[in-house]
Amino acid sequence: MTDKSTYKASNSSASQSLCQRVEKILDLIRPSVQDDGGDVELVDISAEGVVQVRFLGACVDCPSSSQTLKMGIERNLKEHIPEITEVRSVS
């Protein structure tokens, strides 16, 4: 699913710290997503700062998930973590 360079970056101590910071922000957003019967899961963070998330539950087929991704998740992550450049949804 991930290439070796992304995997290596994800396992460095600096990236683990970044991962923890991303998870902390997702934990703030998650209750709103869960209220609508869905959830969001962190999949990966590339060395370039691209975060991959997976929508779960009701969010999988929800037409508003793209708005949640860009206006909720991406906006909050970029605002709080400058290293984040983009957020993408993966299946």
Backbone bond lengths (Angstrom), bond angles and torsions (degrees), N, CA, C in turn:
res aa  C-N    CA-C-N  psi(-1)  N-CA   C-N-CA  omega(-1)  CA-C   N-CA-C  phi
1 M - - - 1.448 - - 1.529 110.71 -
2 T 1.339 117.79 -41.15 1.459 120.07 177.54 1.511 108.91 -112.55
3 D 1.335 116.22 149.78 1.455 117.53 176.83 1.523 109.84 -79.51
4 K 1.337 116.76 167.83 1.460 120.81 -173.30 1.523 112.53 -63.73
5 S 1.337 117.80 -36.49 1.468 119.06 -178.70 1.525 110.72 -66.74
6 T 1.324 117.53 -38.11 1.456 120.41 177.31 1.517 109.77 -67.40
7 Y 1.325 116.18 -42.89 1.458 120.76 -179.08 1.523 110.59 -60.70
8 K 1.321 116.91 -44.74 1.475 120.51 179.41 1.520 110.25 -62.79
9 A 1.324 116.47 -43.14 1.465 119.55 -179.99 1.520 110.17 -63.83
10 S 1.315 116.35 -37.05 1.459 120.04 -178.65 1.513 112.31 -68.54
11 N 1.318 117.69 -21.92 1.450 120.56 -177.35 1.518 114.23 -96.82
12 S 1.318 118.73 -4.03 1.460 119.61 177.76 1.524 109.23 -72.78
13 S 1.324 116.60 156.15 1.467 119.37 -178.43 1.526 111.62 -63.77
14 A 1.338 117.74 -34.09 1.467 120.23 177.76 1.514 110.51 -64.67
15 S 1.326 117.25 -41.21 1.456 120.70 179.98 1.520 111.25 -71.33
16 Q 1.318 117.71 -31.98 1.454 119.77 176.87 1.523 109.82 -64.72
17 S 1.323 116.73 -38.69 1.450 120.43 175.89 1.529 110.26 -64.13
18 L 1.324 116.81 -41.96 1.457 121.93 177.10 1.527 109.45 -62.16
19 C 1.312 116.33 -43.02 1.463 121.77 178.37 1.531 110.47 -58.95
20 Q 1.316 116.72 -42.99 1.466 120.52 179.33 1.523 111.19 -64.16
21 R 1.320 116.37 -38.95 1.469 119.89 179.17 1.525 110.91 -67.83
22 V 1.334 116.84 -39.63 1.461 120.96 177.51 1.526 109.57 -64.24
23 E 1.328 116.99 -45.93 1.467 120.84 179.14 1.529 110.96 -59.07
24 K 1.313 116.92 -37.88 1.471 121.19 -179.93 1.531 110.49 -62.47
25 I 1.324 117.31 -42.79 1.463 121.18 178.07 1.529 110.17 -68.56
26 L 1.336 117.04 -42.42 1.466 119.98 177.42 1.521 111.02 -60.14
27 D 1.324 116.81 -35.89 1.466 120.71 178.56 1.531 111.79 -63.95
28 L 1.328 117.03 -28.31 1.460 120.95 177.11 1.530 111.28 -75.26
29 I 1.323 116.37 -32.73 1.465 122.68 -178.04 1.524 111.37 -84.43
30 R 1.318 116.11 -33.49 1.470 123.53 -172.30 1.538 114.37 -50.80
31 P 1.340 120.68 -43.49 1.473 119.23 -178.79 1.534 113.43 -56.97
32 S 1.313 117.42 -37.92 1.472 120.63 178.39 1.518 110.85 -65.12
33 V 1.311 116.14 -40.86 1.467 121.20 179.69 1.534 109.56 -68.40
34 Q 1.317 116.19 -41.08 1.465 120.29 -179.86 1.526 111.93 -68.23
35 D 1.320 117.76 -30.55 1.464 121.06 176.78 1.524 111.65 -60.00
36 D 1.331 116.39 -27.51 1.462 121.46 179.20 1.528 112.22 -95.28
37 G 1.334 117.23 11.16 1.466 121.03 176.25 1.514 114.94 86.88
38 G 1.318 117.31 15.58 1.456 120.62 -178.85 1.510 111.92 -123.32
39 D 1.310 114.76 -169.14 1.459 121.45 175.36 1.520 107.56 -162.49
40 V 1.311 115.21 168.42 1.460 121.69 178.39 1.521 107.65 -134.23
41 E 1.330 115.64 139.21 1.459 122.14 -176.31 1.530 109.42 -126.75
42 L 1.319 117.10 132.50 1.457 121.52 174.99 1.512 108.67 -74.19
43 V 1.339 117.22 126.14 1.458 122.46 -179.61 1.514 110.56 -100.92
44 D 1.340 117.39 -48.69 1.458 120.47 -175.20 1.522 110.18 -164.79
45 I 1.323 115.08 160.61 1.459 122.94 171.40 1.514 106.62 -132.90
46 S 1.315 116.93 121.10 1.461 120.48 -179.15 1.528 110.40 -79.32
47 A 1.305 115.41 166.20 1.463 121.54 177.12 1.532 111.04 -62.26
48 E 1.336 116.72 -23.00 1.464 121.95 179.96 1.526 112.63 -86.46
49 G 1.337 117.70 0.41 1.453 121.54 178.31 1.515 114.91 87.47
50 V 1.330 116.66 17.59 1.464 120.71 177.37 1.528 108.28 -89.28
51 V 1.314 115.69 120.44 1.460 122.15 179.71 1.520 108.77 -94.41
52 Q 1.321 116.00 132.55 1.463 121.31 174.68 1.522 108.03 -110.14
53 V 1.334 115.14 127.78 1.453 121.15 177.64 1.521 108.99 -124.44
54 R 1.309 114.71 158.01 1.462 121.46 176.35 1.521 107.85 -122.04
55 F 1.340 115.55 128.48 1.452 120.40 174.30 1.515 108.65 -83.29
56 L 1.322 115.41 143.59 1.458 122.08 -179.10 1.520 109.75 -126.83
57 G 1.326 116.30 162.76 1.460 121.57 175.48 1.511 112.29 64.29
58 A 1.320 115.85 -137.97 1.465 121.75 -176.42 1.527 112.82 -62.81
59 C 1.316 117.37 -20.46 1.468 120.92 -178.64 1.532 112.96 -71.11
60 V 1.316 117.00 -21.41 1.465 120.81 -175.83 1.522 110.97 -58.39
61 D 1.303 118.32 -46.06 1.463 121.93 -176.99 1.522 113.49 -106.22
62 C 1.308 116.86 8.84 1.462 120.54 -176.13 1.528 110.98 -75.96
63 P 1.335 116.99 129.65 1.465 119.65 178.25 1.531 113.22 -66.34
64 S 1.325 117.34 -18.84 1.470 120.95 179.93 1.521 112.99 -87.57
65 S 1.331 118.59 -1.84 1.468 120.18 -176.34 1.526 112.41 -63.27
66 S 1.339 117.89 -32.38 1.472 118.60 178.48 1.518 110.92 -68.41
67 Q 1.336 116.71 -35.28 1.466 120.00 176.35 1.527 110.18 -69.12
68 T 1.335 116.81 -40.96 1.464 120.78 176.36 1.516 110.13 -60.28
69 L 1.315 116.25 -40.51 1.466 121.23 -179.23 1.526 111.34 -62.77
70 K 1.318 117.00 -52.38 1.468 120.85 -174.25 1.523 113.44 -81.02
71 M 1.320 117.41 -47.61 1.467 120.47 -174.32 1.527 113.04 -84.64
72 G 1.314 116.98 -23.04 1.457 119.93 179.99 1.514 112.05 -101.70
73 I 1.301 115.63 -67.12 1.465 120.43 -173.22 1.524 112.31 -70.11
74 E 1.336 117.07 -55.06 1.466 119.34 -177.05 1.523 112.00 -62.84
75 R 1.310 117.19 -44.85 1.471 120.47 -178.92 1.523 110.82 -59.34
76 N 1.327 116.91 -45.88 1.464 120.57 -179.46 1.524 112.35 -67.36
77 L 1.314 117.19 -42.18 1.463 119.04 179.59 1.523 111.20 -64.31
78 K 1.325 117.93 -45.11 1.468 120.88 179.78 1.529 111.35 -64.61
79 E 1.314 116.36 -36.79 1.462 121.09 -179.34 1.529 111.62 -65.94
80 H 1.320 117.14 -39.15 1.461 121.92 -175.41 1.528 114.63 -96.67
81 I 1.332 116.67 -21.52 1.463 120.54 -176.70 1.529 108.28 -132.95
82 P 1.319 118.02 96.55 1.465 121.79 -174.44 1.537 114.51 -60.23
83 E 1.322 117.44 -22.59 1.467 120.40 -179.49 1.528 112.69 -69.68
84 I 1.322 116.99 -17.84 1.457 121.06 -178.40 1.522 109.39 -78.85
85 T 1.332 115.73 126.47 1.467 121.27 -177.79 1.522 113.05 -105.40
86 E 1.338 116.35 -26.76 1.473 120.33 -175.95 1.528 108.41 -164.43
87 V 1.325 115.27 155.90 1.465 120.88 173.37 1.513 107.39 -127.13
88 R 1.322 115.89 130.15 1.469 122.24 179.58 1.518 110.02 -123.59
89 S 1.317 114.67 146.40 1.462 120.82 174.48 1.523 108.90 -94.41
90 V 1.323 116.41 136.02 1.460 122.33 176.67 1.522 108.53 -123.12
91 S 1.319 114.35 157.84 1.476 119.35 178.72 1.498 111.63 -88.19
